[in-house]
Each structure stands twice: as C-alpha cells, then as structure tokens.
Amino acid sequence: MEPLITVVMPIYNGREFVVRALRSVFDQDYKNFELLVIDDGSTDDSVDTIIDTLAASPRPGSVSARLIQHSENLGYGAATNTGLREARGDWITFVDCDDTIEPKYLERLLAPVLTQDAQLVMVRLCTVDESGHLGRLRQSFPETGVSSGAEALRQSALGDLVLSQHVLISRRVWEQVGPCSDNAYSDLIFLMQLLGKCHRVAYVDEPLYNYTIRSGSVTGSLRPSVWDLAMLHEPSKLVFDDSFDPSEAAILHHHFELQILWQILQKSVREPSASYLRSTIATWVRDRIGIRDIIWLARNEKPTLAGSFALAKLSPTLHRKVYGYYKRLKRGPRMKSTNHGATQQGRPGTDNSDTEVNSEHQAHDHRPA
C-alpha cells in the first residue's frame, strides 16, 4: 500500500500567492496525500481565497484537504506544531504559501524511502526572485545519494549543506523531537534535531521545490526578528553535543555560529535603506569577526564567507557596494511562466551562489513586523 504523505502549508496574509501554491500541490503525480493548510491568524482575505480554491480544485478522491485556523498570529513554529499534531500521514513535508512544487516532487522524495530505508529526504531548491530570475542554492549532496543524519548535520555546520523544512520526514523521527519553539528560526533547529535522530538521510538531486524570495518577506527585508538568529547558540549547541564527541561538537558548533553570523550580516547588507537596525547589526557583526576565522575560512575553500567578513571588517559601506555588484553579476535567467511559477527550462547552469548558506529561506517568521 502506498504511504500517506501529509503536506502542510502554513499561511499568514498570503492571498496573492496561495492559489499557485495550492494548485502545485494538487497537480502532484503521486496521489496518496492529504493537505493541511494552517492559517496563522491572517488579517487579509487569505481564508476566503483558500476556501474558494479548495472548493474549485479538482482532485482524486484519495486526496483530502483541510483548512485549520489559528485565532491569532502565533508564528511559524506554532503553525508547524499544528501541522505535526494534525497530520494523519506517516510522512510529512512543508510547502510555504508563496512557493510551488514540481509535479514529481512527492513521487521523487518518496522513492528513497521505499528503496533505501531513508528517514528524511532532501531535495534541491530552485530560488525565484520577484523579477523572475532563477537560481539554485549551492550545496554538496553526497555522490552516493545517502548519508547518516550525523554526516548531514556535520556538512550543514561546515556550510556545505543547506537545511530547510522543505524535506520529507518520517513520523517516527519527528515524534522523537517534539514541538518547535517560537523562535523566528525554529525550523532550522527543528531540522538539526531531526538529523540528530536519523540513521539514514537521502538526497534527490533535482530542483523540484521553487522557493520564492520576496522583498516584503522576512527573507527579503530587515526586521528585528533577525536577532532571533543570535539566540540559536544554546539550542544548536545541545544538538551538536548530543550527536558528536565533545571535541568535534565544539568545532562544529563554532563553524555553525560563523554561518549564523554570516546570515545576520547578509540580512543587513541586503537592506537598501540606512536605519538604526542596519547600523547596529553591522557594528555587532564587526565586533564578532575574528581575523583567525577569516583566515580559516579562506584556507578551507569558503571564499564567499571569508571575503564578506573581511570586507565587513574593513568597511560596511564598501561591503554593501561589492555585494550589490556581485548580486547583479550572478543574477540568473528569468523564469518562464507556467501554471505554478518556475519551470525546469533554463535551469541548467543557473546558480544563485550569493544565497545564504543555511540559508535565507530559513526565515519563516509569520508574526507582524
């Protein structure tokens, strides 16, 4: 019997995008799934749009769809917890309301579960900005297509593997982890905890998830919730301490904190307007950048991080100018329109290598600014 997959779609004020997202889910080749739409206290017409779309969308009798509403905005962690609690499937995946998935997304992610006994399956993400330019997150999947959870956790700490909630997760694993916190970046810690419990992780080397980067989202705009990244020190340390011997755990945790520091720096440099928050972050990051860290990153083939840290240490103004030039230089081709959004055409060779490691799509703070 085909396993039941639960697709969870959290939404907060996403009426402009949710129809595309819903249609991409209903157009899956794999049909044994349920859809849970978790409205996190939207104040626009999102709920009406969802109800209308669910009613009008043709789907097989095997596919059920439910709308669950929070009476107030509780944040992405709470929406995640509601989805986990209400899920009926033995497998779960998360699709954001402004993203889309390719028709073979569920089918491809389920294949390693059936053939390789995987407990968690990752897939490549295709990034799409508001101008329709395509990119891919630069990351290294193992050639074998599988690894242990500990190895995946190790590679994420070193910046070679991007973690996101857009994966397929076994119920047996997520039930060992427990609920998400209310940190704006709770999904990052949640994924790290899941990896710590997995004996086998599989990788699908196809860009089947289309991740949208919007200027008005947490990913695309600078908001006070960026400081939640700095609060990941203790929960991330616990994950590494539980998964590795003390010496390696300490090293990996330090590397992880460098990745976090870079994320905070990148969110600052992306902000086009001068503000107290932007200047405060620039100063805060500069005070924490060590020359030894810059040298280590350069020696270990992390030129983007090393260069960003060195420029930020030297001059935040110069850093922003260089970043702007680099972003224009690396911009990929425009996306061709489909019913869902992104398309496979034009993807080979595109690379959004300035997208943050561990990464800018970790930001899912649905609380109002």
C-alpha positions in Angstrom: 0.0 0.0 0.0 1.3 3.5 -0.9 2.3 5.5 2.2 0.2 8.5 3.1 2.0 11.8 2.9 0.9 14.9 4.8 1.6 18.2 3.0 1.5 21.1 5.5 1.1 24.7 4.1 1.4 27.5 6.8 0.0 30.8 5.7 -0.2 34.3 7.1 -1.5 37.1 4.8 -0.6 35.2 1.6 -3.7 35.6 -0.6 -1.6 36.9 -3.5 0.4 33.7 -3.8 -1.5 30.9 -2.2 -3.6 29.9 -5.3 -0.4 29.0 -7.2 0.9 27.1 -4.2 -2.3 25.1 -3.8 -2.6 24.2 -7.4 1.0 22.9 -7.5 0.2 20.6 -4.6 -3.0 19.3 -6.3 -1.1 18.7 -9.5 1.2 16.1 -7.9 1.7 12.8 -9.8 1.7 11.0 -6.5 -1.9 11.0 -5.3 -1.9 9.4 -1.8 -1.5 12.6 0.2 -3.5 14.9 2.4 -3.1 18.7 2.5 -3.3 20.7 5.7 -3.5 24.5 5.3 -2.7 26.2 8.6 -3.9 29.8 8.6 -1.9 31.6 11.3 -4.4 34.4 12.0 -4.3 36.1 8.6 -5.9 39.6 8.5 -6.3 39.8 4.8 -8.6 37.7 2.6 -6.4 34.6 2.7 -9.0 32.3 4.3 -11.7 33.2 1.7 -9.2 32.6 -1.1 -8.2 29.3 0.3 -11.8 28.1 0.7 -12.7 29.1 -2.8 -9.6 27.4 -4.2 -10.1 24.2 -2.3 -13.7 24.1 -3.5 -12.8 24.7 -7.1 -9.7 22.5 -7.4 -10.3 19.1 -9.0 -8.6 16.2 -7.1 -8.8 12.5 -6.8 -11.0 11.0 -4.0 -7.8 9.8 -2.3 -6.7 13.4 -1.7 -8.2 15.3 1.2 -7.7 18.9 2.1 -8.4 20.7 5.4 -8.1 24.3 6.5 -7.1 24.8 10.1 -7.3 28.3 11.5 -5.5 29.9 14.4 -7.5 32.6 16.2 -4.4 34.9 16.3 -1.0 35.1 14.8 1.3 32.7 16.7 4.3 32.4 14.4 5.8 29.7 12.1 6.7 27.4 14.9 3.1 27.2 16.2 1.9 26.6 12.6 4.4 23.8 12.3 3.3 22.3 15.6 -0.3 22.4 14.5 0.6 20.6 11.3 2.6 17.9 13.1 -0.2 17.4 15.6 -3.0 17.1 13.0 -1.1 15.1 10.4 -2.5 11.7 9.6 0.3 10.6 7.3 3.4 8.6 8.2 5.4 11.1 6.2 5.2 14.9 6.2 6.6 17.8 4.1 6.1 21.5 4.3 5.3 23.9 1.4 5.2 27.6 2.0 2.2 29.5 0.7 4.3 31.6 -1.7 6.3 28.7 -3.1 5.4 26.0 -5.6 6.5 22.4 -6.1 7.0 20.5 -9.4 4.5 17.7 -10.2 7.1 14.9 -9.4 8.0 16.4 -6.0 6.3 13.9 -3.7 7.0 11.0 -6.0 10.7 11.7 -6.2 11.0 12.3 -2.4 9.2 9.1 -1.6 11.4 6.9 -3.8 14.4 6.7 -1.4 12.0 5.9 1.4 10.9 2.7 -0.4 14.3 1.7 -1.8 16.9 2.9 0.7 15.1 3.0 4.1 15.6 6.7 4.3 14.0 8.5 7.3 14.5 12.0 5.9 14.8 13.0 2.2 16.2 16.3 1.0 15.8 17.9 -2.5 17.5 20.7 -4.3 15.7 24.1 -4.2 15.3 26.5 -7.1 15.2 30.1 -6.0 13.0 32.6 -7.8 13.1 36.3 -7.0 10.4 38.9 -7.7 11.9 39.7 -11.1 11.6 36.1 -12.1 15.3 35.3 -12.0 16.2 31.7 -11.3 19.0 30.4 -9.1 20.0 27.3 -7.1 21.3 27.1 -3.6 24.9 26.0 -3.8 25.3 22.8 -1.8 27.1 19.5 -1.9 25.0 16.3 -2.0 26.9 13.1 -1.5 27.7 11.1 -4.6 26.1 8.0 -3.1 22.8 9.9 -2.6 22.6 8.9 1.1 24.4 9.7 4.3 23.9 9.4 8.0 22.0 12.1 9.9 25.2 13.0 11.7 27.1 13.5 8.5 24.3 15.7 7.1 24.5 17.7 10.4 28.3 18.0 10.0 28.1 19.2 6.4 25.4 21.8 7.4 27.7 23.2 10.1 30.5 23.5 7.6 28.2 25.4 5.2 28.1 22.7 2.5 24.5 21.7 3.0 21.5 24.0 3.2 18.9 23.0 5.7 15.2 23.8 5.1 11.9 22.4 6.1 11.1 21.5 2.6 12.0 17.9 3.1 10.2 14.6 3.6 10.2 13.5 7.2 9.3 10.2 8.9 6.6 10.4 11.6 8.8 8.1 13.8 11.6 10.7 13.7 9.5 13.9 14.2 7.7 12.3 17.2 11.1 11.9 18.9 11.9 15.6 18.5 8.9 17.3 20.0 7.4 20.7 19.2 9.1 23.7 17.6 10.0 26.7 19.7 8.6 30.2 19.0 11.9 31.5 17.7 11.6 33.0 14.2 14.1 30.5 13.0 12.7 27.5 14.8 12.6 25.4 11.6 16.4 25.5 11.4 16.8 24.0 14.9 13.9 21.6 14.2 15.8 20.2 11.1 19.0 19.9 13.1 17.2 17.9 15.8 15.6 15.7 13.2 19.0 15.0 11.6 20.4 14.1 15.0 17.7 11.3 15.2 18.1 9.9 11.7 20.2 6.9 10.8 19.8 7.5 7.1 19.2 10.6 5.0 18.6 10.5 1.2 19.2 13.3 -1.3 17.2 13.9 -4.5 19.5 15.8 -6.9 16.7 17.6 -8.8 15.4 21.2 -8.2 11.8 20.3 -7.5 10.9 22.9 -5.0 10.6 26.5 -6.2 11.4 28.9 -3.4 10.3 32.5 -3.8 12.4 35.3 -2.4 10.2 38.4 -1.8 11.4 41.8 -0.6 8.5 42.1 1.8 9.1 38.8 3.5 11.4 38.1 6.4 13.9 36.7 3.9 13.9 39.8 1.8 13.6 42.6 4.4 15.5 43.5 7.6 13.3 43.1 10.7 14.0 43.0 14.4 13.4 39.2 14.3 16.9 38.9 12.8 18.1 38.9 16.4 16.4 35.5 16.9 19.3 34.1 14.9 21.7 35.2 17.7 19.5 33.2 20.1 20.3 29.9 18.4 23.5 29.5 20.4 22.2 27.2 23.2 19.7 25.0 21.2 22.2 24.4 18.4 24.9 23.5 21.0 22.7 20.9 22.5 22.2 19.3 19.1 25.9 19.1 18.4 26.7 17.9 21.9 24.1 15.1 21.5 25.4 14.0 18.1 29.2 14.2 18.3 32.1 13.6 20.8 33.0 16.8 22.8 35.9 17.9 20.7 34.2 17.6 17.3 31.0 19.1 18.7 32.8 22.2 19.9 34.5 22.7 16.5 31.3 22.1 14.5 29.3 24.4 16.8 31.9 27.2 16.2 31.6 26.7 12.5 27.8 26.8 12.7 28.0 30.1 14.6 30.1 31.5 11.8 27.3 30.6 9.3 24.8 32.3 11.6 26.9 35.4 11.9 27.1 35.5 8.1 23.4 35.2 7.7 22.9 38.1 10.1 25.5 40.1 8.1 23.8 39.3 4.8 20.4 40.3 6.0 21.9 43.7 7.0 23.7 44.2 3.7 20.6 43.4 1.7 18.7 46.3 3.4 18.8 49.2 0.9 17.9 52.0 3.3 20.0 53.3 6.2 18.5 52.6 9.6 19.4 52.2 13.2 18.9 48.4 12.9 21.1 48.1 9.9 24.0 50.1 11.5 23.6 48.3 14.8 23.8 44.9 13.1 26.9 46.0 11.1 28.6 47.0 14.3 27.6 43.9 16.2 28.9 41.6 13.5 32.1 43.5 13.0 32.9 43.2 16.7 32.5 39.4 16.5 34.5 38.8 13.3 37.9 37.3 14.2 40.9 37.5 11.9 41.7 33.9 12.6 38.2 33.0 11.5 38.7 34.8 8.2 42.0 33.0 7.6 40.4 29.6 8.4 37.5 30.2 6.0 39.9 31.2 3.2 42.1 28.2 3.8 39.1 25.9 3.8 37.6 27.0 0.5 35.0 29.3 1.9 35.9 32.4 -0.2 32.4 34.0 -0.1 32.3 33.9 3.7 35.9 34.9 4.1 35.5 37.8 1.6 32.3 39.0 3.2 33.7 39.0 6.7 36.9 40.7 5.6 35.1 43.5 3.7 32.6 44.0 6.6 35.5 44.2 9.0 37.2 46.8 6.8 34.2 48.9 5.7 30.5 48.2 5.9 29.9 50.7 3.1 32.4 49.0 0.8 30.9 45.7 1.7 27.4 46.8 0.6 28.8 48.2 -2.7 30.7 45.0 -3.5 27.7 42.9 -2.6 25.4 44.9 -4.9 27.8 44.4 -7.8 28.2 40.7 -7.1 24.5 40.2 -6.9 23.9 41.8 -10.3 26.8 39.8 -11.8 25.4 36.5 -10.6 21.8 37.0 -11.4 20.4 34.1 -13.4 18.0 34.0 -16.3 14.3 35.0 -16.0 11.8 32.3 -15.1 9.4 31.2 -17.8 5.8 31.2 -16.7 3.9 28.0 -16.0 0.7 27.3 -14.1 2.8 27.0 -10.9 5.6 29.6 -11.3 9.0 28.2 -12.0 9.8 25.8 -14.8 12.6 23.3 -15.5 13.6 25.3 -18.6 16.6 27.5 -18.2 17.8 25.9 -15.0 21.0 24.1 -16.1 23.9 26.3 -15.3 22.0 28.8 -13.2 23.4 29.4 -9.8 22.4 31.9 -7.1 25.6 31.4 -5.3 25.1 34.5 -3.1 22.1 32.9 -1.5 22.8 32.4 2.2 24.2 29.2 3.4 21.9 27.5 5.9 20.1 29.8 4.4 17.9 32.8 3.8 14.9 30.5 3.4 15.3 29.5 7.0 13.4 32.7 7.9 9.7 31.9 8.4 8.6 34.5 11.0 4.9 35.0 10.3 4.5 37.5 13.1 3.7 41.0 12.1 6.6 43.4 11.8 
